[in-house]
Amino acid sequence: MNEKSIKVNGVNIRWLEMGSGFPVVFIHGLPTSPELWRNVIPSLTNKKRIAWEMVGYGASIEEGRSRDISVGSQAAYLASWLDAMNMDKVVLVGHDLGGGVAQIIATLRPQVVKGLILINSICYDSWPIPRVKAFRALGPIATQFPNAAVKIALQGFLYEVSTRPTTSWN
């Protein structure tokens, strides 16, 4: 696979590419990179296979340090990249967070997305959930919590994930 990059709206976007033909764009999940698809991409033939890297992941970690890297923003980065690459019709393959990105693009640009494949996907921009956002805000303080408090928080997190409606846009 060939590594490529382009600056789009001031953001350096990286991807891996192989082949030619109709474009199939693979979007990785958390906490991976385009290399997640290294064993999948070669098995698809007669297509342009593109493993797109979300900003702030893989080799683009530095690019995401001062930027919003939420699922909604990743979809905006991908949409801008698709425009810059003049891709007006694609198939999207999304895993985990990448599945949420793919769903947003498919919803906002149905004329562009000719196929959508989701693998163990989140729903839209539902990540991170509020409890994870709260823990992230606490930062290093959270490491000082007693084990019992962490256990209760984890139980609440698992309950919230298991009962959250799958169609939420929050």
Residue, then its C-alpha position, 0 to 999 in steps of 0.5 A: m500500500n502507498e502512504k499518501s497525505i494532503k493538506v485540506n483546510g489546514v489539516n494534514i490528512r493521511w491515508l494508505e492506498m492500493g489499486s484503481g477503480f471505484p473507491v472503497v474507503f476504510i475508516h478505522g476505529l479506536p485506538t487504531s490506524p489505517e494499518l488495521w485494514r492491512n490484511v483486509i485490503p489486499s483481498l479486495t480486487n478491482k477497486k481503489r482501496i483507501a484506508w483513511e486515517m482519522v485526525g489524531y490517530g496513528a501517524s496523525i496524533e500530532e495533527g489532532r493535538s489542538r483540534d477537535i477529534s470527536v466523531g462529528s469532527q472526523a466526519a467533517y474532516l472526511a467530507s472535506w477530504l472527499d471533496a478535495m480528492n473529487m470523490d463524488k461516489v464511494v463505498l464506506v467501510g467503518h469499524d468502531l468509531g469509524g462506523g460512526v463517521a461513516q454513518i454521519i457521511a452517509t446521512l449528510r451525503p447520501q448521493v455520495v455513499k453508494g454502499l455502507i459496511l459497518i463492523n462493530s460500529i458505534c451509532y452516529d456520534s454517540w462516543p464518548i458517552p457522558r460518563v467517559k467525558a466526565f472521567r476525561a475531564l478529571g484527568p490525573i485526579a481520577t487515578q487517586f480514586p479508591n478502588a471501590a469508587v472506580k468499581i462503582a463508576l465502571q458498573g455505571f458505565l457498563y449499565e449506561v452503555s448497555t441501556r443507551p438507545t442506539t439511535s441517540w445523536n447525543 
